[in-house]
Amino acid sequence: PLVKHSALILENQELQQRIRPQRVEFYSINFNNTLHWQPGRVGKGEDITYFVQYKVFEPDKGNYSVPPAVNQHPHCCSKGIYGQSSWKNKEECWQIHKSLCDLTYETSDVREPYYSRVKSVSAGVHSNWTVSCRFTPWRETIIGPPSVTVTPRNGSIMLKLKAPSSPYKRKKGSKISMAQFYHLLYQVFLINNLPNEKHKMLVYEGTDKVFKIENLKPGVSYCIVAKIFVAVLDRSSAYSSKECAVPL
């Protein structure tokens, strides 16, 4: 019986290590903050469920040690300094089968640093927790491209730009623009569609959201793409979708 018991303990320890979630990471676009992870080495037909917790970082001035039962992502810059605040369960991501969890509203104070952690359970065996890197939404979110509206005019194109929206709402229900969180610089590029002159040319850089591109050839199709630059983060968005117009 003792041998069987020892073998069972070893088997459970092996399963515990094997099913532990890997690469627990936040992905964030316009403050839509989602935790993703990769499953451990799950055997065929094994039923595995995940449990997610999160916390805001609050420095513990007296003790910066790493909790012994916790495994942090190896690519983190911070060395396991988790702070004093207690872990909270994410109820919608408690005993789930998918390997992602939306933490947008749990991480809504965008200048605060957060952690999250995930553990898995299979056949009654619980893995250790795997902890994410520290995540500060304001520093790490990806800013999406602006939306672009073009209207043809005589020898010109009128342009309207709109910053992407965050998921957070004002009291009246409208979504708060990302322009409320950062100083956004718009960069607008003109693409003329002449067969021998197809190139992208920067025609505007600034903060205006409505302006006119002039001195264009009537009857020629021009396309516009735009992107956003955030100087404080030294980061650009992707390009917007292409919008085209033919000046009158």
Secondary structure, DSSP 8 states (H G I E B T S, - for coil): -HHHHHHHHHHHHHHHHHT--EEEEEEEETTEEEEEEE--S--TT---EEEEEEEE-B--TT-----TTEEE-TT-SS-S--BSS--EEEEEEEEESSSEEE-TTTT-STTS-EEEEEEEEETTEE--EEE---B-HHHH-B----EEEEEEETTEEEEEEE--EEEEE-TTS-EEEGGGTS--EEEEEEEE--TT---EEEEEEES-SEEEE-S--TT--EEEEEEEEEGGGTEE------EEE---
